[in-house]
Amino acid sequence: MNQEMPESLRQWVEVEVQGGCRSEGEVLARLRARFVAHPDVGDALESWMEQSRQWLDAQDAREHGWGDEATTNDALDQAFAALQREGIVALQDVEDGWGEVAAGAVRHPAVVRGAVFYSREALTRTLVDGEALRLSFTSTALVPKCQVKPELERALAGKVCDTLASHGIETHWDGDLDSCIEIPAFPWRKRRRNELIPDWTVGGVCRGLQLLENVEEGAAIEGAKQFVVECAKRHYGEALNFEAIQVPEMDVFDLYAVIAVVESHSEPPNSSARLLSEIEPLFPGAGFVDGDEMLMQIFYRQVDRLKARVHDVQYPGVLRMTTVDHLMPAVSARELCEGVLRHLPATAQE
């Protein structure tokens, strides 16, 4: 017999669903992993998953009911985005504490000036208990707080408070470096579908489409692949042809430019063709001949920024563009879902 979901687990699920900090696919994948590891799951896995899907559907309906009315969470998202642009790692719903913050600092494309975040515990207290939202902060994201300078901590706290105020969000901080910045309690209305997909990790959304829209795994992967290619053409231009190849263990697609290797240019010239005389010195021993195609990887994700820089230096004549300062902008869960569905194979849409 299926068992009722334990209350402590139920609350975690409700916060995961109502918090709005992850796409449907990411939520469902996290829930399944949590359920499988729970000692009381028994034969209740699928019934718990079905209950969770119903909660997600209900939350989606509530979100649509908010319409275009600006919410405090909208302002908070915008303020955190502004802090990110200023070199301050700004994270929401952090479960792994300072370790997750340090990882965010490593991924950040700019010089990091500090970090601010709210934890899963803080989110639960706000969402479930109606308490103020407590923001933790540090003037460095890589060194334990006991090693930082008090004046830098105060400056960072002031910057966070000023940025939040500029977006219409009231804050309270007593000046104590061991105290959190508090945002008075407010109705929690965070739009899940507007969440940016972190660094093009599209696998979670693909799994969500399988679970929520009954899209077959292969069709979801193909749709995501074609959407990545569409975005690459829009971002880098139509001069090159692109191919995306799935990396399942990382939930991402590697992106490649398809380069035609030719002895001489045709008329009119093929914009994706490169002369054999240009390619051979760069790839000695590769054995390219006229008419071959080669795949040149494009590092388009923030995590691969250093690889993009190296590629730009090593192979400037192949892509004929720099990529390190031209990484692909992130897309939201909504944009990704719509893009995947738009590119589903014809047989999957019948």
Buried (B, 14 or more C-beta within 10 A) or exposed (E): EBEEBEEEBBBBBBBBBBBBBBBBBBBBBBBBEBBEEBEEBEEBBEBBBEBBBEBBEEBBEEBEEBEEEEBBBBBBBBBBBBBBEBBBBBBBBBEEEBEBBBBBBEBBEEEBBBBBBBBBEBBBBBBEEEBBBBBBBBBBBBEEBEEBEEEBBBBBBEBBBEBBEEBEBEBEBEEEBEEBBBBEBBEBBBBBBBBBBBBBBBBBBBBBBBBBEEBBEEBBBBBBBBBBBBBBBEEBEEEBBBBBEBEEEBBBBBBBBEBBBBEEEEEEEBEBBBBBEEBBEBBEEEEBEEEBEBBBBBBBBBBBBEBBBEBBEEBEEBBEBEBBEBBBEBBBBBBBBBBBBEBBEEEBEE
